[in-house]
Amino acid sequence: MMRDIAGQVAWVTGAGSGIGQAAAVSLAKAGMRLALTGRGREPLERTADLVRAAGGQALIAPADMGVALEVERAWEAVYTAYGRCDLLVNSAGLNVPQRSWSEVTPSGIDSVVGVNLNGPFYASRAVLPTMRTQRGGLIIHVSSWAGRYVSKLTGPAYSAAKHGLVALSESLNQEECGYGIRSCCICPGEVATPLLDKRPVPVTIEDKGRMLQAEDLAETILFVARLPATVCVNEILISPTWNRGYLEGVGL
């Protein structure tokens, strides 16, 4: 039987757009109280408006997920407001246009690894003491198809960071399951989010329409969140039926 999660607290990173925004709205409709983190206040305000329109409660706590001190301050704001955290959704992510070995720069590597891997480390580390005290909690990480299959398309920094996120998630299950803490890593194939616009080769509107949508991932996150506390879904690999990697023989 699926759990009633109304009244519980969810902290969503990368909440200003894409999967994070869609997840926040979906969780709000299920009755969760939301804390929203991302780099820009204005996008978070737009998500907060959507959450409130869905009947939810939203706290805004901006942070650059690649900066540990900013993540810690965001968590302090969340804890001050709510005093607990039942669900952390690590959805913040980015990539750079110059991503191949022949083009990528040290600053590009630092930014990709900083947000995609270090950010989930920082946020998970922040919530763990509270979840241990609660004797329960769920952490959901949005990795990528590139977290399971190395891809030229996404580049070495992104592939390495997302592979690392899969390992990070499972290490949480290994060390924290005794406290009732669960971690799930979702590895989606191509999703039609603003991140696609950073690709060196533009994606057509037609192709975007055949990809996974942010709302598809939001429903996946909600599904995992509503499972009984005795159930741990360690990993989900999900792709669009129209999978360009299969059709065109390229790594996505």
C-alpha positions in Angstrom: 0.0 0.0 0.0 1.3 3.5 -0.9 2.0 5.8 2.0 0.2 9.0 2.8 3.0 11.7 2.8 0.8 14.7 3.6 2.5 17.0 6.1 6.0 15.6 5.6 8.9 17.8 4.6 10.7 17.6 1.3 13.8 19.6 0.4 14.3 19.8 -3.4 17.5 21.1 -4.9 17.6 22.3 -8.5 14.0 23.4 -7.9 14.1 26.4 -10.2 13.4 24.5 -13.4 13.1 21.1 -15.1 12.9 17.9 -13.0 13.3 19.7 -9.7 10.5 22.1 -10.4 8.1 19.4 -11.6 9.0 17.2 -8.6 8.3 20.0 -6.2 4.8 20.6 -7.7 4.0 16.9 -7.7 5.1 16.4 -4.1 3.1 19.5 -3.1 0.0 18.0 -4.6 0.6 15.0 -2.4 0.5 17.3 0.6 4.2 17.6 1.4 5.7 20.9 2.7 8.4 22.1 0.4 11.8 23.7 0.7 13.2 24.9 -2.6 16.9 25.4 -3.3 18.7 26.5 -6.5 21.1 29.1 -7.6 18.7 31.9 -8.6 16.0 33.4 -6.4 13.6 34.4 -9.3 13.3 30.8 -10.7 12.7 29.6 -7.2 10.0 32.2 -6.7 8.3 30.9 -9.9 8.4 27.3 -8.5 7.1 28.5 -5.2 4.1 30.1 -6.9 3.4 26.8 -8.7 3.6 24.9 -5.4 1.3 27.3 -3.7 -1.1 27.2 -6.6 -1.1 23.4 -6.1 -2.2 24.0 -2.5 1.3 23.5 -1.0 3.7 25.4 1.3 7.1 26.5 0.0 10.2 27.9 1.6 12.9 29.4 -0.6 16.5 28.8 0.4 18.9 29.8 -2.5 22.3 28.2 -2.8 25.0 27.3 -5.3 25.0 23.5 -4.8 28.7 23.5 -5.7 29.6 25.6 -2.6 29.5 23.7 0.6 29.0 26.7 2.8 26.0 27.9 0.8 24.4 24.4 1.0 24.9 24.3 4.7 23.2 27.7 5.1 20.3 26.6 2.9 19.9 23.5 5.1 20.0 25.7 8.3 17.1 27.7 6.8 15.1 24.6 6.0 15.7 23.1 9.5 14.8 26.4 11.2 11.5 26.5 9.3 10.5 22.9 9.5 12.6 21.1 12.2 12.8 17.9 10.1 13.4 16.5 6.6 11.6 13.4 5.4 12.7 13.6 1.8 15.7 15.1 0.1 15.6 15.3 -3.7 19.0 16.0 -5.2 18.0 17.3 -8.6 20.4 20.1 -9.3 22.6 19.5 -12.3 24.4 21.1 -15.1 26.7 20.6 -18.1 28.9 22.8 -20.2 28.9 23.1 -24.0 32.7 22.5 -24.2 32.6 19.0 -22.8 34.8 16.7 -24.9 38.4 15.9 -23.9 39.6 18.2 -26.6 37.6 21.1 -25.4 36.8 20.8 -21.7 38.6 23.2 -19.3 39.5 22.8 -15.6 36.8 25.4 -14.7 34.3 23.4 -16.8 35.2 20.2 -15.0 35.0 21.9 -11.6 31.6 23.3 -12.3 30.1 20.0 -13.6 31.6 17.9 -10.8 30.8 20.6 -8.2 27.1 20.7 -8.8 26.4 17.1 -10.0 28.5 15.2 -7.4 29.7 17.5 -4.7 26.3 19.1 -4.3 24.5 15.9 -3.5 27.4 15.0 -1.0 26.9 18.4 0.7 23.1 18.2 0.9 23.1 14.5 2.0 25.7 15.1 4.7 23.6 18.1 5.9 20.3 16.1 6.4 21.8 12.9 7.8 22.0 13.9 11.4 18.3 14.9 11.4 17.2 11.8 9.6 19.2 9.6 12.1 17.4 11.3 14.9 14.1 10.8 13.2 15.1 7.1 12.6 14.0 7.5 9.0 14.2 9.4 5.8 14.5 9.1 2.1 17.1 10.6 -0.3 16.5 10.6 -4.0 19.3 11.5 -6.4 18.7 12.4 -10.1 21.6 10.8 -11.9 21.5 10.0 -15.6 21.7 7.3 -18.2 25.3 8.6 -18.4 25.6 7.4 -14.8 25.4 3.8 -16.0 26.7 4.1 -19.6 29.7 6.3 -20.4 28.6 8.8 -23.2 30.6 10.9 -25.6 27.5 13.0 -25.9 27.5 14.1 -22.3 31.3 14.3 -22.0 33.8 12.8 -19.5 33.1 15.2 -16.6 29.4 14.7 -16.6 29.7 10.9 -17.1 32.2 10.6 -14.3 30.1 12.8 -11.9 26.9 10.9 -12.6 28.7 7.5 -12.2 29.9 8.9 -8.8 26.4 9.8 -7.8 25.3 6.2 -8.3 28.0 5.1 -6.0 27.2 7.9 -3.5 23.6 6.7 -3.3 24.5 3.1 -2.6 27.0 4.1 0.0 24.2 5.8 1.9 22.2 2.6 1.9 25.2 0.6 3.1 26.0 2.9 6.0 22.6 4.4 7.0 20.0 1.6 6.5 20.2 0.8 10.2 18.7 4.2 10.9 15.8 3.6 8.6 17.4 5.9 5.9 16.9 4.9 2.3 18.6 6.2 -0.9 17.4 5.8 -4.4 19.3 6.8 -7.5 17.2 7.6 -10.6 19.1 7.3 -13.9 17.0 8.8 -16.7 17.8 8.8 -20.4 17.1 12.0 -22.4 14.7 14.3 -20.6 13.3 17.5 -22.3 14.6 20.1 -19.8 16.5 23.4 -20.2 19.8 21.5 -19.8 19.3 20.3 -23.4 19.9 23.8 -24.7 23.5 23.6 -23.5 24.3 20.9 -25.9 26.8 21.6 -28.7 24.3 20.2 -31.2 20.8 21.7 -30.8 17.9 19.4 -30.1 14.8 19.8 -32.3 11.4 20.5 -30.8 10.2 17.2 -32.4 12.9 15.3 -30.7 12.2 16.9 -27.4 8.6 15.8 -27.7 9.6 12.2 -27.9 11.9 12.3 -24.9 11.1 11.8 -21.3 9.4 14.9 -19.8 10.2 16.5 -16.5 6.7 15.5 -15.3 7.5 11.8 -16.0 10.4 12.0 -13.6 8.3 13.9 -11.1 5.8 11.0 -11.0 8.7 8.6 -10.6 10.0 10.5 -7.6 6.5 10.7 -6.1 6.1 6.9 -6.6 9.3 6.2 -4.7 8.4 8.7 -2.0 5.1 7.0 -1.3 6.4 3.5 -1.0 6.4 2.0 2.5 9.3 2.9 4.7 10.4 -0.7 4.7 11.0 -0.6 0.9 14.3 0.6 -0.6 14.4 1.1 -4.3 18.1 1.3 -4.8 18.2 2.4 -8.4 15.9 3.1 -11.3 17.1 3.1 -14.9 14.5 4.8 -17.1 14.5 5.9 -20.7 12.2 7.1 -23.5 10.6 4.4 -25.6 12.1 6.3 -28.6 15.7 5.9 -27.4 18.1 7.7 -29.7 21.0 5.8 -28.3 19.4 2.6 -29.6 18.1 4.0 -32.8 21.2 5.9 -33.9 23.9 3.8 -32.1 25.3 6.7 -30.1 25.8 6.9 -26.3 23.3 9.2 -24.6 
